[in-house]
Amino acid sequence: MDHLKVDPSPGLAGATVVNLLQHAGLRRDVLRELLGVTLLLGLAAAALGAWAGLGARYVLVALTLFGLAATVLWRGLPWHPHARFGPANRVTLGRLAAVALFAALSVEMAVQPLADPTRVAWSLVVLATLAAVVDAADGPLARASGLASAFGARFDMETDALLILVLCLLIVQFGKAGPWVLAAGLMRYAFVAAAEVPRWQWLNGPLPPSLRRKAVCVGLIVVLITCLGPVIPGAVSGALAGAGVGAVAWSFGVDVVWLARARA
């Protein structure tokens, strides 16, 4: 029964209490952030809905999608190493709310045609550009605040991946490229799914930091936003989207080859 013994060390007990208090403080901090962003999201969805001629369903769908994403974020908090959520994660949370706006628009377009697609497309381009520009601030904020972490990096990466997938879907719905453009958004999820297969678990190996990976991600987001511009002809947007898909496929191919060699 030795494995049931409890170490009475005051240091260990004190550390446990500190960890519990830190985690409780983090949850309170995140809950405040989630409530604030949810309120702002509701107001933004209502304003965008009024501007684009969308109904109350659009607001409800945006809030529901954000709620689902927030649930995933909440479940991942045990991996957050700091007592505060931090300004960088706050920026990423705002970008996640913007992704919920875009995803709700995609749902709305699947249900019924838009009354003014050109107006909606311009609104989408402006909001997506703002979200992309703000993304450049989270890294410096994390380092300046001393709250950089693997959790924050993963949160940022998953938000980027979701944004790319939603933009790809909207490009198809606006008729700016064929369904093949979805490959750019689905590639990361296919990579993660493949890594769960027992014979391919070597894909879970650590990858070195890569400027190439970051540049491809940023470049792809810029290309997808450009494709959504109403002034961009379909042939041009298709060519741009094709170049984006090719760049993502090349980048993933480089990483897969590197992991395969590391495994060997």
N, C-alpha and C positions, 0 to 999 in steps of 0.2 A: 504493500500500500504506500510505498515511498512516493509514488507519483501524485498522491493526493495531499502531500504535506505543503503547507504554505510558508514561504520564507517570511519571518517576522521582521526582516531588516527595515529599520525606519526609512532608510534612503529609498528602498524600493517602494514602500508604501507611500512616501511623500511624492515620488515620481508619478505613481498611479493617480493620486489625487490631482496633481498638476495636469496630467494628461486629460483626465475627465473634465476638469474645469475649462481647459483650453478648448476641448471639443464642444462643450456646451456653449461657450462664448462664440465659437465659430458658427454654430448652428443658428444662434440668435442673430448674428451679423448677416448671414446668408438669407435668413427669413426676412429680415428688413429689406434687403436688396431685392429679393424676389417680389415682395409686395409692392415696392416702389416701381419696379420695372413693369410689373403686370398692370398697374394703374396707367402708366405712361403708354403701354402698348394698347390698352383699351381706347385711350384718347386718340392715339395715332391711327388706329384701325378705323375708328368712327370718322375721323377727319378725311382719311384717304377714301373710305367708302362713300362719303358724301361728295368728294371731288370726282370720283370715278363712276358714280351712279350705282354703287354696290349697296346691298341691303344689310340688315342686322345680322344675317347669317354669316357674312364675312367677318364681322367682329367676333362672333361666337367661335368660329372655326380658328381664327388667329389665336384667341385666348386658349382654346383647347389644345392646339398644337404646342404652344409655348408651355402649357401646363405639363404636357407629356415630356417635353425636353427638360423642364425644371425637375421633374421627378427623377430622371436619370442622373442629373447633376447632384441632387440631394443624396441619392444612394451612393455616389462616389465620394462624398465628403470625408469618410474615414481615411482616404488617401491624401487629404490636404494636410500639409505639415505645419501650417501656421494657425495662430489663434484668430487672425483676421482674414477676411476674404480678399482684401487688397484692391487697389485701384485698377490694376491690369485685368483681373478677373471681372471687375465691374464693367470695364469696357467690352470685354468679350460677351458678357451677359447681355449688354445692350445690342451687340451684333446678333446674338441668338434671337432676340426679340424681333429684329429686322428680318431674319430668315423666316420667322413665323409669319410675318406679314406677307412675304413673298410666297410662301407655301400655301397660305390661305387663298391668295389670289389664284394660284394654280388650281386649287380645289374649286373655286368659284367658276373658273373658265371651263372646267370639266362638266359643271352642272348646267351652265347656260352661257350663251354668247355675251360678250361685253357690249355695252351700248356705245362706247367710244374707245375702241382698242388703241388708237394713236395716243390719246390723252393718258391712258393707263400705262402704255409702254414708256412714254416720257417720264412719268412719275416713277416708274420702276427703275429706269436708268439713273435718275437723280438719287434715289434712295440707296440703290446698290452701290453707286459711286461713293456716297458718303460712308457707307458701311466699310467699303474697301479702304478708304483713306484713313478712317479711324483705326483700322486694324494695325496700322504702322505704329500706333502709340503704345500698344500693350507691352511690348518687349522693354522699351526704355522705362516705362512706368514700373514694371516689375523689378527691374534692376535698381532704379532710383529709390524705391520704397523698401528694398531689402526683402521682398516677399516673392522672389522668383522661385519656381518649383516645377517639378515634373508634372504635377497636377495641372498647373496653369498652362504649361506647354501643350498637354494633351487636350485640355478644354479648348484651347485656341485651335488646335489642329482639327478636332472633330467639328467645331463650328465652321471652319473653312470647308471641310469636306461636305457638310450638309448644305452650305451655301452653293457650292459648285453643282451639286446634284439638283437642287431646286432651280438654279439658273438654266441648267441644261433642259430640264423639263419645260420651263417657260419658253425657251427658244423653240422647242418642238411645237408647243401650243400656239405660238405666234406665227408659225410657219416660216421661221428663219433658217431652219435646217431640218434634216430628216431625223427619225428616231435614233439613228446611229450615234448622234452626238451624246446620247445618254451614257455611252461607254466611258466618257471622261468623268462622269459623276459616279459611275458604278465600279470603276476600277479599284478604288481603295477598299470598298466593301467586299469585292471579290477576293482581294489580296488577304484581308482579315479572315474571311471564311475559309480560304484555302489553308491558312496557317492552323486552322483547327483540325484539319485532317491529319490523323496520326503520322502518315508517311511524309507529310509536308510540314511538320511542326518546326523544322529548321528555319522556316520563314519568320518565326517569332524571334530570331536572333537579333541582337542589338545592331543598329546601323550607326555609322559615324555621322557626325553633323555634316550637312551638305548645303552649300550655297546653291548648287544646282537644283536641289529639291525645292528650296524656298522660291527660287526665281521662276521655276515652272509653275508653281502654285499661284503666285502673284500674277504672272503673265496670263495664265489660263482665266483667272477671274476677270482681268481687264478685257481679254478677248471676248468672253461670254457677255459681259455688259455691253461692249461695243456692238456685238451681233444683235442685241435687243433694240438698238436705236432705230426708230422708224425711218430715218433717212438712209440707212444702210440697205442697199439692194439685196435681194435674196441670194443671188449668185455670190456676192461678196461675203455675206454673212456665212454662207455655206463653206466657202474656202477658208475663212478665218477659223470657223469651228473645226474644220478638218485638220488644220494646222495645230490647233489646241489639243485635239484628241491624239494626234501623232506625237506631240511633245510629252504628253502624260504617259503614253505607252512606252516611249523611249526611256523616260525617267524611271518608271517601274521596272523596266527590263534591266537597267543598270543595277538597281538595288537587288533584284532577284539573282542576277549573276554574281554580285558581290557576296550575298548570303550563301549561295551555293559553293563558292570557292572557300569561304570561311568555314563552312561545314566540313568540306573535304580536308 
